[in-house]
Amino acid sequence: MTEPAANTAPYPATADQRILDTAITLAERVGWEAVRFADVADALGIGLDDIRRHYREKEAIADAWFDRADAVMLQAAAGERAKLLPELERVEDCIIAWLGALDTHRRVTREIILNKLEPGHLHVQIPAVLRISRTVQWVREACGRPQTFVLRALDESVLTTLFVTTFAYWLLNPRDNLQATRRFLHRLLRLAAAFGRLPPLPRLLRLLDARAGRAASRRRGAH
């Protein structure tokens, strides 16, 4: 297993990144709920309209925070050494790299998530579900997961469960330096792999997957 990716990956000193960094830094001092665009603008010496050009609402900053984690994960997965790792270790390293990108601001990340989970926030909860799905899709791409049709759907479901469970563990263990989280994820992956080898489910899924592939080929041939 490789070490977690550093959570201080360099980013261009662009306006949107400066705004993001300033908002997260302010949140460390006053809490995410208390962060206001006016305070971010004052800290940067810019106007509110300068912020609006990049972030039309506070949730957009939260989304950018997790987008940054996606980018760090993909950068870590692009290395030649990462591509040579066994399949399960690639998944493990991707998720740990994603968490590592957020780790220096774990408390703020927890506050962002709790804010999304507040009752009546459906307008942010539904996009949050889609946000998780998008990250899981990037994990699959980064790890070169080849499954299609039924097997793809099963793979996405298992990866989503692993991702969300590990994310929750990380959020609830603020003193963990990611090593305990890695061990936790490692055990989950081994359990998932063991379950995946149990008959007759994989044989049935492969049969359904093959039939779906043949049907798709016939449809393409008909056009």
Secondary structure, DSSP 8 states (H G I E B T S, - for coil): ------S-------HHHHHHHHHHHHHHHH-GGG--HHHHHHHHT--HHHHHTT-SSHHHHHHHHHHHHHHHHHHHHTSHHHHTS-HHHHHHHHHHHHHHHHGGGHHHHHHHHHHHHSTT-HHHHHHHHHHHHHHHHHHHHHHT----HHHHHHHHHHHHHHHHHHHHHHHT-TT--SHHHHHHHHHHHHHHHHHHT-SSHHHHHHHHHHHHHHHHHHHHHH-
